[in-house]
Amino acid sequence: MAQGLIRRADVDLVRERARLDEVVSEHVTLRTAGIGSMKGLCPFHDEKTPSFNIRPQLGHWHCFGCGEGGDVISFVQKINHLSFVEAVEMLAGRYGVQLQYEESSSGSRGGDRPDPGTRRRLLDAHAIAEEFYREQLGTPAAEVGRRFLTERGFDQAAAEHFGVGFAPEGWDAITSELRSRGFTEAELVASGLVSEGQRGVYDRFRGRLVWPIRDITGATIGFGARRLLESDKGPKYLNTPETAIYHKSSVLYGLDIARKAISTQHRVVVVEGYTDVMAAHLAGVTTAVASCGTAFGADHVKIVRRVMGDSNPSAGLRLNTDGRGLGGEVIFTFDGDAAGQKAALRAFEEDQRFVAQTYVAVEGGGMDPCELRIAQGDQAVRDLIDSRTPMFEFAIRSAIAQVDLDTVEGQVTALRMAAPVVARIRDRAMRPEYARRLSGWLGMDERTVLRAVHDAARQDRREGQRGEEPLHSQRPAAPGAVGEEPPALPLPRLADVVSPRDPVGQVETQTLAVMLQAPQLLDVQKVASLPDDSFHVPSLQSVWDVMLAAGTLLDAVAGELHPARYLEQVLEIAGETIRPLIVEIANLDLPARTEEHLARLAASLLDRLSELSITREYSVLKQRLQRTDPADAERYQEILSRLVQVQEKRRSLRTPGD
């Protein structure tokens, strides 16, 4: 759903009610760092000296180390890897804001998202169901489920950690439980926890082990259930059907507990099932996730990229700790059978959507991570992941393994199958080397293979020109380049635009900081008298231009507009390039420890800025007067008169002793 579908007034109310210090303190230990400022270690990059600042009164945060910054919504977005809408809804639920959605141009709320009230009811139903199923796992009837877990190396602690439960065999166990909690039949059906029959509704999951499927915030939105009983004629695994809150194509099991490790390690391991996720995590591979009843697809790619930070072109410069690869890593594990190889080749289609390097890890004996852990222990699972093979190498070998290479016909067929795979390797510098390797694997002349790869790449380009552009050609050929997003230009940082040894730049910076942080401390008349070109540092003048364009600076100075609201207005009209600089200045620590000291500093800075501005005007007028012919008496006298006025104004601003 697009951001605009939430009423603007409701978004503003969320920002107003959500306490930035309260939200941030759940992730960062904060300490007082001056008037209206708090400081702590940045949660978004490693540092030993605190450079992460927040200003609760303004509702803004900024890290002077990594340059990240924003408001409470952007903080929740970044820390929880959420979209804007998800972050707003999360904060709205926490701070009691009832969101209303405006209709899109098509007359709908956008997508299949339910209204907040319905969503809340569905989430409540799933929370109750999860608790109910977990309690049932301890009953005598669940012995078969406990035995299943034990045989696969999972003890009670593991079951509790992953929220595993048991659905009783009866037809109305969860139905009766939810009805007793006030849920209507329509809500039961909408939740996907029950099914509809000729005689009414009945439990969807019966006599099965169940795993809660959670969204990235940890809210349970569905279940996966494993068949245990011979009398159960249903599928081996049965998942929640598509509902208003559960869409299998955009959900990854285990992401709620893996997201932090994925974000910090820049690695994700994609396994095939619930028990594989459990086994991998217990073996120390804490970045493991799995798709839920569907193949890993484009929507899953978007989720993984968001959590990994895969959208940053500079990620390609990161060296992994084992030295094996650059950038983030996406590792797919598949069974060693034909179905597993087919799944791996499908995953290769998604490889082109990543900046990160993609790999495949297949156990030689055909065991999945859960089976491998049972047979050989935790270290074997870790070794399997470490033995990963580049995705394109696996795809090439899989392609040529399907034919008889002892015949000329087989070699030619294998070349036709493998050449397009080599041609799709993102890093063009690697293509010739893999073409040479392919010639060795096929036993064919190297030039023949290189020509076939070249022809395959040219064919791809033709298809792209016809509007059938393959995914891999949507990005530059350089390693780690991004296809979906062009490389971002470096945004200006305060340290880049103002030198610590530039006294004028420091005065201008601190004056802007006061205006953004505590405008009510400034004199209205003095602010009103500042000219439009009051700043000599170009980037700071750009900030001033935006502040003036907001049109409400004098209202904020007069105390008629809250500083936080004024800052919101400024950021609203600021372009993408200047906005980070404004946020940085708004979070700048000023050399004052009390409100009284800050007021004196504010007055002094404003006077100094006015004097500097007038001095520059005096210098310009003096040069202009020197260039003016005295014979042009009227023009000469006009400039001279203005020069005298500016000089008098400058003198009036100077304090005794200057």
ChimeraX attribute file (.defattr): number of C-alpha atoms within 10 A of each C-alpha:
attribute: neighborCount
match mode: 1-to-1
recipient: residues
	/A:1	15
	/A:2	12
	/A:3	15
	/A:4	15
	/A:5	16
	/A:6	19
	/A:7	15
	/A:8	15
	/A:9	11
	/A:10	17
	/A:11	21
	/A:12	13
	/A:13	16
	/A:14	25
	/A:15	22
	/A:16	17
	/A:17	14
	/A:18	20
	/A:19	16
	/A:20	23
	/A:21	20
	/A:22	12
	/A:23	15
	/A:24	20
	/A:25	12
	/A:26	9
	/A:27	13
	/A:28	16
	/A:29	13
	/A:30	19
	/A:31	13
	/A:32	12
	/A:33	15
	/A:34	15
	/A:35	16
	/A:36	18
	/A:37	21
	/A:38	20
	/A:39	21
	/A:40	22
	/A:41	20
	/A:42	23
	/A:43	15
	/A:44	16
	/A:45	11
	/A:46	11
	/A:47	13
	/A:48	8
	/A:49	10
	/A:50	15
	/A:51	17
	/A:52	25
	/A:53	26
	/A:54	30
	/A:55	24
	/A:56	19
	/A:57	17
	/A:58	24
	/A:59	22
	/A:60	25
	/A:61	28
	/A:62	26
	/A:63	25
	/A:64	19
	/A:65	16
	/A:66	15
	/A:67	18
	/A:68	19
	/A:69	24
	/A:70	21
	/A:71	20
	/A:72	26
	/A:73	26
	/A:74	20
	/A:75	21
	/A:76	21
	/A:77	18
	/A:78	20
	/A:79	16
	/A:80	18
	/A:81	24
	/A:82	21
	/A:83	19
	/A:84	17
	/A:85	18
	/A:86	18
	/A:87	21
	/A:88	27
	/A:89	20
	/A:90	17
	/A:91	22
	/A:92	21
	/A:93	16
	/A:94	12
	/A:95	16
	/A:96	11
	/A:97	17
	/A:98	13
	/A:99	21
	/A:100	16
	/A:101	17
	/A:102	15
	/A:103	14
	/A:104	13
	/A:105	8
	/A:106	7
	/A:107	8
	/A:108	12
	/A:109	20
	/A:110	18
	/A:111	9
	/A:112	12
	/A:113	14
	/A:114	15
	/A:115	13
	/A:116	16
	/A:117	11
	/A:118	16
	/A:119	16
	/A:120	14
	/A:121	16
	/A:122	25
	/A:123	17
	/A:124	18
	/A:125	23
	/A:126	24
	/A:127	16
	/A:128	15
	/A:129	23
	/A:130	26
	/A:131	14
	/A:132	18
	/A:133	23
	/A:134	21
	/A:135	14
	/A:136	16
	/A:137	24
	/A:138	15
	/A:139	12
	/A:140	9
	/A:141	15
	/A:142	21
	/A:143	13
	/A:144	17
	/A:145	23
	/A:146	22
	/A:147	13
	/A:148	15
	/A:149	18
	/A:150	13
	/A:151	10
	/A:152	15
	/A:153	19
	/A:154	19
	/A:155	13
	/A:156	13
	/A:157	9
	/A:158	16
	/A:159	18
	/A:160	12
	/A:161	10
	/A:162	16
	/A:163	16
	/A:164	26
	/A:165	28
	/A:166	29
	/A:167	29
	/A:168	21
	/A:169	16
	/A:170	12
	/A:171	17
	/A:172	17
	/A:173	17
	/A:174	26
	/A:175	22
	/A:176	13
	/A:177	15
	/A:178	22
	/A:179	13
	/A:180	10
	/A:181	10
	/A:182	10
	/A:183	17
	/A:184	13
	/A:185	16
	/A:186	9
	/A:187	18
	/A:188	23
	/A:189	18
	/A:190	19
	/A:191	27
	/A:192	25
	/A:193	25
	/A:194	23
	/A:195	17
	/A:196	14
	/A:197	8
	/A:198	5
	/A:199	6
	/A:200	9
	/A:201	18
	/A:202	21
	/A:203	22
	/A:204	21
	/A:205	29
	/A:206	23
	/A:207	22
	/A:208	25
	/A:209	27
	/A:210	28
	/A:211	25
	/A:212	28
	/A:213	29
	/A:214	21
	/A:215	19
	/A:216	21
	/A:217	16
	/A:218	13
	/A:219	15
	/A:220	24
	/A:221	26
	/A:222	31
	/A:223	26
	/A:224	22
	/A:225	25
	/A:226	23
	/A:227	20
	/A:228	17
	/A:229	14
	/A:230	7
	/A:231	8
	/A:232	13
	/A:233	8
	/A:234	11
	/A:235	10
	/A:236	11
	/A:237	16
	/A:238	18
	/A:239	21
	/A:240	23
	/A:241	20
	/A:242	14
	/A:243	18
	/A:244	18
	/A:245	21
	/A:246	21
	/A:247	15
	/A:248	23
	/A:249	17
	/A:250	18
	/A:251	25
	/A:252	22
	/A:253	27
	/A:254	25
	/A:255	28
	/A:256	18
	/A:257	20
	/A:258	21
	/A:259	26
	/A:260	18
	/A:261	18
	/A:262	24
	/A:263	23
	/A:264	15
	/A:265	16
	/A:266	24
	/A:267	26
	/A:268	27
	/A:269	24
	/A:270	23
	/A:271	25
	/A:272	25
	/A:273	20
	/A:274	24
	/A:275	20
	/A:276	22
	/A:277	27
	/A:278	23
	/A:279	28
	/A:280	24
	/A:281	20
	/A:282	16
	/A:283	18
	/A:284	13
	/A:285	20
	/A:286	24
	/A:287	26
	/A:288	30
	/A:289	31
	/A:290	25
	/A:291	22
	/A:292	25
	/A:293	17
	/A:294	12
	/A:295	15
	/A:296	25
	/A:297	15
	/A:298	16
	/A:299	13
	/A:300	19
	/A:301	17
	/A:302	16
	/A:303	18
	/A:304	24
	/A:305	23
	/A:306	16
	/A:307	26
	/A:308	26
	/A:309	19
	/A:310	25
	/A:311	22
	/A:312	19
	/A:313	20
	/A:314	15
	/A:315	20
	/A:316	20
	/A:317	13
	/A:318	14
	/A:319	13
	/A:320	15
	/A:321	9
	/A:322	7
	/A:323	8
	/A:324	9
	/A:325	17
	/A:326	17
	/A:327	23
	/A:328	28
	/A:329	22
	/A:330	27
	/A:331	25
	/A:332	27
	/A:333	27
	/A:334	24
	/A:335	22
	/A:336	18
	/A:337	14
	/A:338	11
	/A:339	11
	/A:340	17
	/A:341	20
	/A:342	16
	/A:343	18
	/A:344	25
	/A:345	20
	/A:346	15
	/A:347	21
	/A:348	20
	/A:349	15
	/A:350	17
	/A:351	24
	/A:352	22
	/A:353	19
	/A:354	24
	/A:355	28
	/A:356	30
	/A:357	21
	/A:358	26
	/A:359	24
	/A:360	28
	/A:361	25
	/A:362	24
	/A:363	21
	/A:364	10
	/A:365	10
	/A:366	15
	/A:367	16
	/A:368	23
	/A:369	31
	/A:370	24
	/A:371	17
	/A:372	21
	/A:373	22
	/A:374	16
	/A:375	13
	/A:376	10
	/A:377	16
	/A:378	20
	/A:379	12
	/A:380	17
	/A:381	26
	/A:382	16
	/A:383	12
	/A:384	18
	/A:385	21
	/A:386	13
	/A:387	14
	/A:388	19
	/A:389	17
	/A:390	16
	/A:391	22
	/A:392	22
	/A:393	19
	/A:394	19
	/A:395	23
	/A:396	22
	/A:397	14
	/A:398	17
	/A:399	20
	/A:400	21
	/A:401	11
	/A:402	12
	/A:403	16
	/A:404	14
	/A:405	17
	/A:406	10
	/A:407	10
	/A:408	13
	/A:409	12
	/A:410	16
	/A:411	20
	/A:412	16
	/A:413	17
	/A:414	22
	/A:415	23
	/A:416	17
	/A:417	17
	/A:418	26
	/A:419	25
	/A:420	20
	/A:421	20
	/A:422	27
	/A:423	26
	/A:424	22
	/A:425	22
	/A:426	23
	/A:427	14
	/A:428	15
	/A:429	12
	/A:430	13
	/A:431	20
	/A:432	17
	/A:433	13
	/A:434	21
	/A:435	24
	/A:436	17
	/A:437	15
	/A:438	25
	/A:439	19
	/A:440	13
	/A:441	14
	/A:442	22
	/A:443	13
	/A:444	16
	/A:445	12
	/A:446	17
	/A:447	12
	/A:448	13
	/A:449	25
	/A:450	22
	/A:451	13
	/A:452	20
	/A:453	25
	/A:454	19
	/A:455	15
	/A:456	20
	/A:457	19
	/A:458	14
	/A:459	14
	/A:460	21
	/A:461	16
	/A:462	13
	/A:463	12
	/A:464	15
	/A:465	10
	/A:466	9
	/A:467	9
	/A:468	11
	/A:469	14
	/A:470	14
	/A:471	18
	/A:472	20
	/A:473	17
	/A:474	15
	/A:475	19
	/A:476	15
	/A:477	16
	/A:478	12
	/A:479	21
	/A:480	26
	/A:481	23
	/A:482	25
	/A:483	20
	/A:484	13
	/A:485	12
	/A:486	13
	/A:487	13
	/A:488	9
	/A:489	7
	/A:490	7
	/A:491	14
	/A:492	15
	/A:493	18
	/A:494	20
	/A:495	9
	/A:496	9
	/A:497	14
	/A:498	19
	/A:499	12
	/A:500	11
	/A:501	8
	/A:502	9
	/A:503	11
	/A:504	17
	/A:505	18
	/A:506	16
	/A:507	18
	/A:508	23
	/A:509	22
	/A:510	22
	/A:511	25
	/A:512	26
	/A:513	22
	/A:514	25
	/A:515	26
	/A:516	26
	/A:517	24
	/A:518	24
	/A:519	26
	/A:520	23
	/A:521	21
	/A:522	25
	/A:523	16
	/A:524	17
	/A:525	11
	/A:526	12
	/A:527	17
	/A:528	12
	/A:529	9
	/A:530	15
	/A:531	11
	/A:532	11
	/A:533	13
	/A:534	20
	/A:535	26
	/A:536	14
	/A:537	15
	/A:538	12
	/A:539	19
	/A:540	23
	/A:541	17
	/A:542	17
	/A:543	21
	/A:544	21
	/A:545	17
	/A:546	21
	/A:547	23
	/A:548	14
	/A:549	14
	/A:550	18
	/A:551	12
	/A:552	17
	/A:553	26
	/A:554	19
	/A:555	16
	/A:556	23
	/A:557	24
	/A:558	17
	/A:559	16
	/A:560	12
	/A:561	16
	/A:562	17
	/A:563	23
	/A:564	21
	/A:565	17
	/A:566	24
	/A:567	23
	/A:568	18
	/A:569	18
	/A:570	26
	/A:571	20
	/A:572	12
	/A:573	13
	/A:574	20
	/A:575	11
	/A:576	10
	/A:577	12
	/A:578	18
	/A:579	20
	/A:580	22
	/A:581	22
	/A:582	29
	/A:583	24
	/A:584	23
	/A:585	23
	/A:586	25
	/A:587	27
	/A:588	24
	/A:589	21
	/A:590	17
	/A:591	12
	/A:592	15
	/A:593	13
	/A:594	11
	/A:595	14
	/A:596	11
	/A:597	12
	/A:598	18
	/A:599	17
	/A:600	13
	/A:601	20
	/A:602	26
	/A:603	17
	/A:604	16
	/A:605	21
	/A:606	23
	/A:607	20
	/A:608	18
	/A:609	20
	/A:610	22
	/A:611	20
	/A:612	19
	/A:613	18
	/A:614	20
	/A:615	16
	/A:616	15
	/A:617	17
	/A:618	19
	/A:619	13
	/A:620	12
	/A:621	18
	/A:622	16
	/A:623	10
	/A:624	14
	/A:625	18
	/A:626	10
	/A:627	10
	/A:628	15
	/A:629	10
	/A:630	12
	/A:631	8
	/A:632	9
	/A:633	10
	/A:634	10
	/A:635	13
	/A:636	17
	/A:637	14
	/A:638	11
	/A:639	16
	/A:640	16
	/A:641	10
	/A:642	15
	/A:643	20
	/A:644	13
	/A:645	12
	/A:646	19
	/A:647	14
	/A:648	11
	/A:649	15
	/A:650	18
	/A:651	11
	/A:652	10
	/A:653	13
	/A:654	12
	/A:655	9
	/A:656	5
	/A:657	4
	/A:658	5
